[in-house]
Amino acid sequence: EVEAAQERTIQLQQQALKAERDAADQLQGKVDERTAELNLKVEETGRLFNALGQGVFSFGPDLELNGSASREAERIFGGGLLRRNARDLLVAPLSEMDPERSVMEHWLVEIFKAPGGDFEDLAALAPSELRLHPESPDEKLLLLELRPVFQEQNLEQVLCLVTDITEQRRAEAEASARDEEQRQHIAMLENLAGHGTDVV
């Protein structure tokens, strides 16, 4: 009778262990399924970001980048983007002397503390252009747009749209310099023509 009771106890323990393993397997299956769904959403988000043709990434209150970033963002800021945070991208590459550095640093600290309705006012205070790595061969001039992502009334993420306008500004500066050179050349010719008339 004691043996039968022990055998019954062993059977109950084995059944309990099997039930626990089955439950753990079911839970692992659900975790794997959810992970696959999230990975698909991250890939889909990345494809959408890439279609924009801009540097796109988002970050939350911890300033860590969320999920995915566009290929253009990787080109602008360099590889390993998702292992970095918003401060690494938007503050660290600015010159210590650039007043926009302290403005951007302060903005990043304060934006998630403010009530959600204040985002547009606060976004207007953030720099709209950033000059990364000034006075170096890697210098870039970026146009920055910041968009809120709300969960109910709370700011959950900030979506950054970044456009590299380095070449555009360089071309504008070259065109302006050519225009100024032509203007000076014309003024010199007019001056010479005016003096030539006086001599004759």
C-alpha positions in Angstrom: 0.0 0.0 0.0 2.9 2.4 0.7 4.5 1.5 -2.6 1.2 2.2 -4.4 1.0 5.6 -2.6 4.6 6.4 -3.6 4.0 5.4 -7.2 0.8 7.5 -7.3 2.8 10.5 -5.9 5.5 10.0 -8.5 2.8 9.9 -11.3 1.2 13.1 -9.9 4.6 14.8 -9.9 5.4 13.6 -13.4 2.0 14.9 -14.6 2.6 18.2 -12.9 6.0 18.5 -14.5 4.6 17.6 -17.9 1.8 20.2 -17.4 4.4 22.8 -16.5 6.6 21.9 -19.5 3.5 22.1 -21.8 2.6 25.5 -20.3 6.1 26.7 -20.7 6.2 25.5 -24.3 2.9 27.2 -25.0 4.2 30.4 -23.5 7.4 30.2 -25.5 5.3 29.6 -28.6 3.4 32.8 -27.9 6.6 34.7 -27.2 8.1 33.5 -30.5 4.9 34.4 -32.4 4.8 37.9 -30.8 8.5 38.4 -31.5 8.0 37.5 -35.2 5.1 39.9 -35.4 7.2 42.7 -33.9 10.1 41.9 -36.2 7.7 42.2 -39.2 6.4 45.5 -37.9 10.0 46.8 -37.5 10.9 45.7 -41.0 7.7 47.3 -42.4 8.5 50.5 -40.5 12.0 50.5 -41.9 10.6 50.1 -45.5 8.3 53.0 -45.0 11.1 55.1 -43.5 13.3 54.3 -46.5 10.6 55.2 -49.0 10.6 58.8 -47.6 14.2 59.4 -48.8 15.0 61.2 -45.6 16.9 60.4 -42.5 14.1 59.0 -40.2 14.3 57.7 -36.7 12.4 58.0 -33.5 13.2 58.1 -29.8 11.3 57.9 -26.5 11.8 59.5 -23.1 15.0 57.5 -22.4 16.3 59.1 -25.7 17.1 55.5 -27.0 16.2 55.0 -30.7 13.1 52.9 -31.2 12.9 50.0 -33.6 14.3 51.1 -36.9 15.9 53.9 -38.8 16.0 54.7 -42.5 19.0 54.0 -44.7 19.4 57.7 -45.2 19.7 58.2 -41.5 22.4 55.5 -41.4 24.2 57.3 -44.3 24.0 60.7 -42.5 24.9 59.6 -39.0 27.0 56.5 -39.7 26.4 52.8 -39.0 25.2 51.3 -35.8 22.5 53.8 -35.5 20.1 51.7 -33.3 22.8 51.2 -30.7 23.0 55.0 -30.2 20.6 57.5 -28.7 19.2 60.9 -29.7 21.9 62.8 -27.7 24.6 60.9 -29.7 23.1 62.0 -33.0 21.8 65.5 -32.3 24.1 66.9 -29.7 27.5 65.1 -29.6 28.5 66.0 -33.2 27.9 69.7 -32.7 30.8 72.0 -31.9 31.3 72.9 -28.2 31.1 76.5 -29.4 27.8 76.1 -31.3 25.0 77.7 -29.3 22.6 75.2 -30.9 24.4 72.5 -28.8 23.1 73.7 -25.5 19.7 74.5 -27.0 19.3 71.0 -28.4 20.6 69.4 -25.1 18.1 71.4 -23.1 15.3 70.6 -25.6 15.9 66.8 -25.4 15.8 67.0 -21.6 12.6 69.0 -21.4 10.4 67.7 -24.3 9.0 64.7 -22.5 8.4 66.6 -19.3 6.0 69.1 -20.9 2.3 68.4 -21.3 1.4 66.9 -24.7 -0.4 69.9 -25.9 2.8 72.0 -25.7 4.7 70.0 -28.2 4.3 72.3 -31.1 5.5 75.3 -29.1 8.5 73.4 -27.7 9.3 71.9 -31.2 9.5 75.5 -32.5 12.3 76.1 -29.9 14.4 73.3 -31.2 17.0 74.1 -33.9 15.7 73.6 -37.4 19.2 73.2 -38.8 22.2 71.4 -37.3 25.8 71.6 -38.5 27.5 68.3 -37.7 31.2 67.9 -37.5 32.0 71.6 -38.4 35.3 72.5 -40.0 36.0 68.8 -40.9 35.7 66.8 -44.1 32.6 65.1 -42.6 30.8 68.4 -42.1 27.1 68.1 -42.8 24.3 70.7 -42.7 21.0 69.1 -41.7 17.4 70.3 -41.9 15.6 68.9 -38.8 11.9 68.3 -38.5 10.4 67.0 -35.2 7.0 65.3 -35.0 5.2 64.0 -32.0 3.8 60.5 -31.5 1.2 60.5 -28.8 -0.3 57.6 -26.8 -3.6 59.1 -25.7 -2.5 62.5 -24.3 1.1 61.6 -23.5 4.1 62.2 -25.7 5.4 58.7 -26.4 8.0 59.3 -29.0 9.5 62.0 -31.1 9.9 61.2 -34.8 12.9 63.0 -36.4 12.9 63.7 -40.1 16.4 64.8 -41.2 17.4 66.1 -44.6 21.0 66.5 -45.6 21.2 69.9 -47.3 25.0 70.1 -47.4 25.3 69.9 -51.1 22.3 72.2 -51.7 23.9 74.9 -49.5 27.3 74.4 -51.1 25.7 74.8 -54.6 23.9 77.9 -53.4 27.1 79.4 -52.0 29.0 78.7 -55.2 26.2 80.2 -57.3 26.1 83.3 -55.0 29.9 83.6 -55.4 29.7 83.4 -59.2 26.9 86.0 -59.2 29.0 88.3 -57.1 32.1 87.7 -59.3 30.0 88.5 -62.4 28.5 91.6 -60.8 32.0 92.8 -60.0 33.2 92.0 -63.5 30.3 93.9 -65.1 30.9 96.9 -62.7 34.6 96.9 -63.7 33.7 96.8 -67.5 31.1 99.6 -67.0 33.8 101.6 -65.1 36.3 101.0 -67.9 33.8 101.9 -70.5 32.9 105.1 -68.7 36.6 106.1 -68.4 37.1 105.2 -72.1 34.4 107.6 -73.1 35.9 110.5 -71.1 39.3 109.9 -72.7 38.0 110.0 -76.3 
